[in-house]
Amino acid sequence: MSSFSERVYSVVAKIPKGKTMTYKEVATAAGKPKACRAVGNILNKNQDTKRVPCHRVIGSDGKTGGYAFGEKEKAKLLRSEGAI
């Protein structure tokens, strides 16, 4: 069985351009519905942003949430993809 981190990366890697998922949706899809914060911590360590587009994961309240390269950069990427 793969680790939770591997499952999170796998779920996020499948989010298409122009779409988003919430941290809760990712946690649920990865098998741990209550692990929203863990998803954020895992994605903060993402080393391969081309394969795992972690900027496409947002908060349940619709806010962009954190991003290793800054929230402004995350919003810019989401706008450029038509997600917001």
C-alpha positions as CSV (number, residue, x, y, z in Angstrom):
1,M,0.0,0.0,0.0
2,S,1.3,3.5,-0.8
3,S,1.8,6.1,1.8
4,F,-0.7,8.9,2.4
5,S,1.7,11.4,0.9
6,E,2.0,9.3,-2.3
7,R,-1.8,9.1,-2.5
8,V,-2.1,12.9,-2.1
9,Y,0.4,13.5,-4.9
10,S,-1.4,11.0,-7.1
11,V,-4.8,12.7,-6.6
12,V,-3.4,16.2,-7.1
13,A,-1.5,15.1,-10.2
14,K,-4.8,14.3,-11.8
15,I,-6.5,17.7,-11.3
16,P,-6.9,19.1,-14.8
17,K,-5.9,22.6,-15.8
18,G,-8.7,25.1,-15.1
19,K,-10.1,22.9,-12.2
20,T,-9.5,22.9,-8.5
21,M,-10.1,20.6,-5.5
22,T,-10.3,21.6,-1.9
23,Y,-7.9,20.3,0.7
24,K,-10.8,18.3,2.1
25,E,-11.6,16.7,-1.3
26,V,-8.0,15.7,-1.7
27,A,-7.8,14.2,1.8
28,T,-11.0,12.3,1.2
29,A,-9.9,11.0,-2.2
30,A,-6.6,10.0,-0.7
31,G,-8.4,8.0,2.0
32,K,-8.3,10.2,5.1
33,P,-11.2,12.7,5.0
34,K,-10.1,14.4,8.2
35,A,-6.5,15.0,7.1
36,C,-7.0,18.4,5.4
37,R,-4.1,20.0,7.3
38,A,-1.8,17.1,6.5
39,V,-2.6,17.6,2.8
40,G,-1.5,21.2,3.1
41,N,1.7,20.2,4.8
42,I,2.4,17.5,2.2
43,L,1.8,19.9,-0.7
44,N,4.0,22.5,0.9
45,K,6.9,20.1,0.5
46,N,6.0,19.3,-3.2
47,Q,9.2,19.2,-5.2
48,D,7.7,18.6,-8.6
49,T,5.1,21.4,-9.3
50,K,4.9,20.5,-13.0
51,R,3.8,16.9,-12.3
52,V,1.9,17.7,-9.1
53,P,0.1,21.1,-9.7
54,C,-0.5,21.8,-6.0
55,H,-1.6,25.4,-6.8
56,R,-5.0,23.8,-7.9
57,V,-5.8,22.9,-4.3
58,I,-7.8,25.5,-2.5
59,G,-9.6,26.0,0.8
60,S,-13.2,24.9,1.3
61,D,-14.1,28.6,1.8
62,G,-13.0,29.3,-1.8
63,K,-9.8,31.2,-0.7
64,T,-6.6,30.2,-2.4
65,G,-4.8,29.1,0.8
66,G,-1.1,28.9,1.2
67,Y,1.4,28.2,-1.5
68,A,5.2,27.7,-1.3
69,F,5.8,30.5,-3.9
70,G,3.3,32.9,-2.3
71,E,-0.5,33.3,-2.4
72,K,-0.3,36.0,-5.1
73,E,1.6,33.6,-7.4
74,K,-1.0,30.9,-6.7
75,A,-3.9,33.2,-7.6
76,K,-2.0,34.3,-10.7
77,L,-1.6,30.7,-11.8
78,L,-5.2,29.9,-11.2
79,R,-6.4,33.0,-13.1
80,S,-4.1,32.1,-16.0
81,E,-5.7,28.6,-16.2
82,G,-9.3,30.0,-15.9
83,A,-9.9,28.4,-12.5
84,I,-10.7,31.7,-10.8
